[in-house]
Amino acid sequence: MPYTTEEGGLLNNFAREPKIYAAEPPNAGQKRTYLFVGIAATVLVGGLIFVAFSVS
């Protein structure tokens, strides 16, 4: 188990904080993928709603 040592020699079992980094904006390929996934999700939900209404 990771631990930290204080100035007086006491050990603490607190979690270590991860390194912080800045997120990079999506590139053109990632934006295109997000668009296709969003369209597919919209069609899927629309189809499920259509089936639900047609069955009832």
Phi and psi in radians as a Rosetta constraint file:
Dihedral C 1 N 2 CA 2 C 2 CIRCULARHARMONIC -1.241 0.35
Dihedral N 2 CA 2 C 2 N 3 CIRCULARHARMONIC 2.545 0.35
Dihedral C 2 N 3 CA 3 C 3 CIRCULARHARMONIC -2.547 0.35
Dihedral N 3 CA 3 C 3 N 4 CIRCULARHARMONIC 2.840 0.35
Dihedral C 3 N 4 CA 4 C 4 CIRCULARHARMONIC -2.021 0.35
Dihedral N 4 CA 4 C 4 N 5 CIRCULARHARMONIC 2.698 0.35
Dihedral C 4 N 5 CA 5 C 5 CIRCULARHARMONIC -1.957 0.35
Dihedral N 5 CA 5 C 5 N 6 CIRCULARHARMONIC 2.252 0.35
Dihedral C 5 N 6 CA 6 C 6 CIRCULARHARMONIC -1.467 0.35
Dihedral N 6 CA 6 C 6 N 7 CIRCULARHARMONIC 3.126 0.35
Dihedral C 6 N 7 CA 7 C 7 CIRCULARHARMONIC -1.083 0.35
Dihedral N 7 CA 7 C 7 N 8 CIRCULARHARMONIC -0.653 0.35
Dihedral C 7 N 8 CA 8 C 8 CIRCULARHARMONIC -1.453 0.35
Dihedral N 8 CA 8 C 8 N 9 CIRCULARHARMONIC 0.072 0.35
Dihedral C 8 N 9 CA 9 C 9 CIRCULARHARMONIC 1.589 0.35
Dihedral N 9 CA 9 C 9 N 10 CIRCULARHARMONIC 0.052 0.35
Dihedral C 9 N 10 CA 10 C 10 CIRCULARHARMONIC -1.320 0.35
Dihedral N 10 CA 10 C 10 N 11 CIRCULARHARMONIC 2.513 0.35
Dihedral C 10 N 11 CA 11 C 11 CIRCULARHARMONIC -1.718 0.35
Dihedral N 11 CA 11 C 11 N 12 CIRCULARHARMONIC 2.395 0.35
Dihedral C 11 N 12 CA 12 C 12 CIRCULARHARMONIC -2.070 0.35
Dihedral N 12 CA 12 C 12 N 13 CIRCULARHARMONIC 2.337 0.35
Dihedral C 12 N 13 CA 13 C 13 CIRCULARHARMONIC -1.677 0.35
Dihedral N 13 CA 13 C 13 N 14 CIRCULARHARMONIC 0.598 0.35
Dihedral C 13 N 14 CA 14 C 14 CIRCULARHARMONIC -1.363 0.35
Dihedral N 14 CA 14 C 14 N 15 CIRCULARHARMONIC 2.649 0.35
Dihedral C 14 N 15 CA 15 C 15 CIRCULARHARMONIC -1.182 0.35
Dihedral N 15 CA 15 C 15 N 16 CIRCULARHARMONIC 2.519 0.35
Dihedral C 15 N 16 CA 16 C 16 CIRCULARHARMONIC -1.355 0.35
Dihedral N 16 CA 16 C 16 N 17 CIRCULARHARMONIC 2.445 0.35
Dihedral C 16 N 17 CA 17 C 17 CIRCULARHARMONIC -1.445 0.35
Dihedral N 17 CA 17 C 17 N 18 CIRCULARHARMONIC 2.376 0.35
Dihedral C 17 N 18 CA 18 C 18 CIRCULARHARMONIC -1.242 0.35
Dihedral N 18 CA 18 C 18 N 19 CIRCULARHARMONIC 2.795 0.35
Dihedral C 18 N 19 CA 19 C 19 CIRCULARHARMONIC -1.188 0.35
Dihedral N 19 CA 19 C 19 N 20 CIRCULARHARMONIC 2.481 0.35
Dihedral C 19 N 20 CA 20 C 20 CIRCULARHARMONIC -1.716 0.35
Dihedral N 20 CA 20 C 20 N 21 CIRCULARHARMONIC 2.373 0.35
Dihedral C 20 N 21 CA 21 C 21 CIRCULARHARMONIC -2.441 0.35
Dihedral N 21 CA 21 C 21 N 22 CIRCULARHARMONIC 2.721 0.35
Dihedral C 21 N 22 CA 22 C 22 CIRCULARHARMONIC -1.429 0.35
Dihedral N 22 CA 22 C 22 N 23 CIRCULARHARMONIC 2.388 0.35
Dihedral C 22 N 23 CA 23 C 23 CIRCULARHARMONIC -1.301 0.35
Dihedral N 23 CA 23 C 23 N 24 CIRCULARHARMONIC 2.516 0.35
Dihedral C 23 N 24 CA 24 C 24 CIRCULARHARMONIC -1.654 0.35
Dihedral N 24 CA 24 C 24 N 25 CIRCULARHARMONIC 2.486 0.35
Dihedral C 24 N 25 CA 25 C 25 CIRCULARHARMONIC -1.183 0.35
Dihedral N 25 CA 25 C 25 N 26 CIRCULARHARMONIC 2.677 0.35
Dihedral C 25 N 26 CA 26 C 26 CIRCULARHARMONIC -1.172 0.35
Dihedral N 26 CA 26 C 26 N 27 CIRCULARHARMONIC 2.538 0.35
Dihedral C 26 N 27 CA 27 C 27 CIRCULARHARMONIC -1.487 0.35
Dihedral N 27 CA 27 C 27 N 28 CIRCULARHARMONIC -3.093 0.35
Dihedral C 27 N 28 CA 28 C 28 CIRCULARHARMONIC -1.117 0.35
Dihedral N 28 CA 28 C 28 N 29 CIRCULARHARMONIC -0.681 0.35
Dihedral C 28 N 29 CA 29 C 29 CIRCULARHARMONIC -1.138 0.35
Dihedral N 29 CA 29 C 29 N 30 CIRCULARHARMONIC -0.711 0.35
Dihedral C 29 N 30 CA 30 C 30 CIRCULARHARMONIC -1.180 0.35
Dihedral N 30 CA 30 C 30 N 31 CIRCULARHARMONIC -0.673 0.35
Dihedral C 30 N 31 CA 31 C 31 CIRCULARHARMONIC -1.086 0.35
Dihedral N 31 CA 31 C 31 N 32 CIRCULARHARMONIC -0.720 0.35
Dihedral C 31 N 32 CA 32 C 32 CIRCULARHARMONIC -1.109 0.35
Dihedral N 32 CA 32 C 32 N 33 CIRCULARHARMONIC -0.728 0.35
Dihedral C 32 N 33 CA 33 C 33 CIRCULARHARMONIC -1.112 0.35
Dihedral N 33 CA 33 C 33 N 34 CIRCULARHARMONIC -0.750 0.35
Dihedral C 33 N 34 CA 34 C 34 CIRCULARHARMONIC -1.052 0.35
Dihedral N 34 CA 34 C 34 N 35 CIRCULARHARMONIC -0.684 0.35
Dihedral C 34 N 35 CA 35 C 35 CIRCULARHARMONIC -1.118 0.35
Dihedral N 35 CA 35 C 35 N 36 CIRCULARHARMONIC -0.807 0.35
Dihedral C 35 N 36 CA 36 C 36 CIRCULARHARMONIC -1.128 0.35
Dihedral N 36 CA 36 C 36 N 37 CIRCULARHARMONIC -0.723 0.35
Dihedral C 36 N 37 CA 37 C 37 CIRCULARHARMONIC -1.152 0.35
Dihedral N 37 CA 37 C 37 N 38 CIRCULARHARMONIC -0.684 0.35
Dihedral C 37 N 38 CA 38 C 38 CIRCULARHARMONIC -1.118 0.35
Dihedral N 38 CA 38 C 38 N 39 CIRCULARHARMONIC -0.723 0.35
Dihedral C 38 N 39 CA 39 C 39 CIRCULARHARMONIC -1.156 0.35
Dihedral N 39 CA 39 C 39 N 40 CIRCULARHARMONIC -0.761 0.35
Dihedral C 39 N 40 CA 40 C 40 CIRCULARHARMONIC -1.082 0.35
Dihedral N 40 CA 40 C 40 N 41 CIRCULARHARMONIC -0.718 0.35
Dihedral C 40 N 41 CA 41 C 41 CIRCULARHARMONIC -1.140 0.35
Dihedral N 41 CA 41 C 41 N 42 CIRCULARHARMONIC -0.708 0.35
Dihedral C 41 N 42 CA 42 C 42 CIRCULARHARMONIC -1.128 0.35
Dihedral N 42 CA 42 C 42 N 43 CIRCULARHARMONIC -0.740 0.35
Dihedral C 42 N 43 CA 43 C 43 CIRCULARHARMONIC -1.130 0.35
Dihedral N 43 CA 43 C 43 N 44 CIRCULARHARMONIC -0.735 0.35
Dihedral C 43 N 44 CA 44 C 44 CIRCULARHARMONIC -1.088 0.35
Dihedral N 44 CA 44 C 44 N 45 CIRCULARHARMONIC -0.827 0.35
Dihedral C 44 N 45 CA 45 C 45 CIRCULARHARMONIC -1.151 0.35
Dihedral N 45 CA 45 C 45 N 46 CIRCULARHARMONIC -0.716 0.35
Dihedral C 45 N 46 CA 46 C 46 CIRCULARHARMONIC -1.079 0.35
Dihedral N 46 CA 46 C 46 N 47 CIRCULARHARMONIC -0.713 0.35
Dihedral C 46 N 47 CA 47 C 47 CIRCULARHARMONIC -1.138 0.35
Dihedral N 47 CA 47 C 47 N 48 CIRCULARHARMONIC -0.704 0.35
Dihedral C 47 N 48 CA 48 C 48 CIRCULARHARMONIC -1.132 0.35
Dihedral N 48 CA 48 C 48 N 49 CIRCULARHARMONIC -0.698 0.35
Dihedral C 48 N 49 CA 49 C 49 CIRCULARHARMONIC -1.154 0.35
Dihedral N 49 CA 49 C 49 N 50 CIRCULARHARMONIC -0.717 0.35
Dihedral C 49 N 50 CA 50 C 50 CIRCULARHARMONIC -1.075 0.35
Dihedral N 50 CA 50 C 50 N 51 CIRCULARHARMONIC -0.796 0.35
Dihedral C 50 N 51 CA 51 C 51 CIRCULARHARMONIC -1.116 0.35
Dihedral N 51 CA 51 C 51 N 52 CIRCULARHARMONIC -0.719 0.35
Dihedral C 51 N 52 CA 52 C 52 CIRCULARHARMONIC -1.079 0.35
Dihedral N 52 CA 52 C 52 N 53 CIRCULARHARMONIC -0.741 0.35
Dihedral C 52 N 53 CA 53 C 53 CIRCULARHARMONIC -1.260 0.35
Dihedral N 53 CA 53 C 53 N 54 CIRCULARHARMONIC -0.602 0.35
Dihedral C 53 N 54 CA 54 C 54 CIRCULARHARMONIC -1.282 0.35
Dihedral N 54 CA 54 C 54 N 55 CIRCULARHARMONIC -0.508 0.35
Dihedral C 54 N 55 CA 55 C 55 CIRCULARHARMONIC -1.342 0.35
Dihedral N 55 CA 55 C 55 N 56 CIRCULARHARMONIC -0.633 0.35
